[in-house]
Amino acid sequence: MGAIDGGAAFLRMLAAAERRLAAVQALSARRRRVRRPRIATASLAALIPGVLAVAAATGGGPGGVLVAVGLTAAGLSLTACVALLLRIERPLNRRFAEEERTMIEDVNRMRELFTHIAERDRWEERLKRSVRERLSRFPVEGGSFR
């Protein structure tokens, strides 16, 4: 974040923070979209061996070929789950956390400077109200996108 030395710079930084907020919200949505298939593959990897074990315990167990196919599917599902987690979800989570942290730091700094700049530059009440409303759209310190 650059220096905020006046009202115009403050408004430019606020517009930049709003763009960053939109980017953070998009990353949050992407995280949810990535998490769903990972949960589905993990569930499948756990469910298949469980179903095979229950079928074997009840005596009407599946044949050897069906067990092999089921365990192979469970293994592939587990591999897909790990790949999604390590290759896509973790880097996405790190990027999200960094973007969110930077955005919150910038906005908290702007919240601290807001009244000082508004008084110094003699902002109209309408502009102050508009800026307050825009600042209220951002999460506070701990973040709210988790």
N, C-alpha and C positions, 0 to 999 in steps of 0.2 A: 504494500500500500504506500502510495506516495504521500508527500507532505500535504496537509490540509491547511492552507494559509488564508482561506477566505470562503465566502459563500459559494462562489462558482466552483471552486475545487471540491468543496463538500458535496455539492450536487452531482458532480462528475463521479466522485467516489461512491456515492449512493447508487447511481445508475450502474456502475461496475459491480457493486455488491449485489444488486438485484439480478444482474446477469449470472453472477456466480451462484446465487440462490436457485435460479432455474436449472443450472448445471448440476447442482447438488441434488435437487429433486429428481432430475433425470437419472442420475447415478443410483439414487435410492430405488427408483422403479426398476432399473436394470438389475440391481441386486436381488429384488424380489423375483424377477423373471428367471434369474439364474438359479436361485435357491429351490424353486419348485421342481425342476427336473432332477436336481441332486437329491432331494428328499424322496422323490419317486424311485430313483434307482437304488437308493439305500434301503428303502422299504421292500423293494422287489428282492434285493440281495438277502434280506433277512427272512422274508416270507417264504420263498421257495424251499430252502432247506427245512424250515419249520413244517410246511405242508408235507414234504416227503417223509419227515420223521414221524409225524402223526399217522400218516398212511401206513408206514411200516409197522408202527406200534399196534395198530388196530388189526393187523393180520392180513388185510387186503392190499398190501403194499404194491407199489408199481414194479414193473419189471426192471431189469438191470439197465436196459437202454434208456428207458424213461428217466431213471435216476441219474444216469450220466448226462443226459440232455438238460435235466433240471439243474444239476450242479454246475454245468457249463454256463447255463444262462445266469445263474446266481453269481458265478465268478465274473462273467462279463459285465453284469450289472454293478458289481462292486468296483470293478476297474473303472467303469464310466463315472461312478460316484467320486472316486478318488481323483480322477482326471479333472472333473468339473471343479472339485474343491481346490486342487493345487494350481491348475492352469488358468482358471477363470475367476473363481469366487474370491480367493485370497488376494490376488492383485487388485481386484475391483474394490474389495473392502479397504485395503490400504489407501487406495486413491480417494475413495469416498471420505475416509477419516481425515486425510490431509486437507482435502478441499473444504470439508465442513469446519475443521479447526481454523483454517485461514479465514474463512468467511466470518465465523463468529468473532475472532480476534479483531478483524477490521470493523465489523459492525459495533462491537462493544466500544472500540475507540471512538467511532463516530457518535455513539450515544453520549459518551463523555463530553465531546466537543460541541454537541448540538446547541445547547443553550448559550454557551459562550459565543459561538459564531452568529447565532440568530440575534443576540443582543448587539454584538459589535457591528454587524452589517444592517441592523435595524430592519429585520425581515417583517413583512406584513403578517398579520395573524393567519390569513388564509394559507400562506406558504408554510408557516410553522406547523399548522394543523396537518397539511399535506405531508410534510416530512415526518412528523410523528406517526402518522398512519403508515407510511412506507416503512419506517423503522420497526413498527410493531409486527410486521410480517415475518421478521427474522426470529429464529429460535434464540433463547437466552443461554448463556454460558455452556451448560451441559449438552445442548443440542436436543432436537426433538424428532430427528429422522431415524432414530435407531429402531 
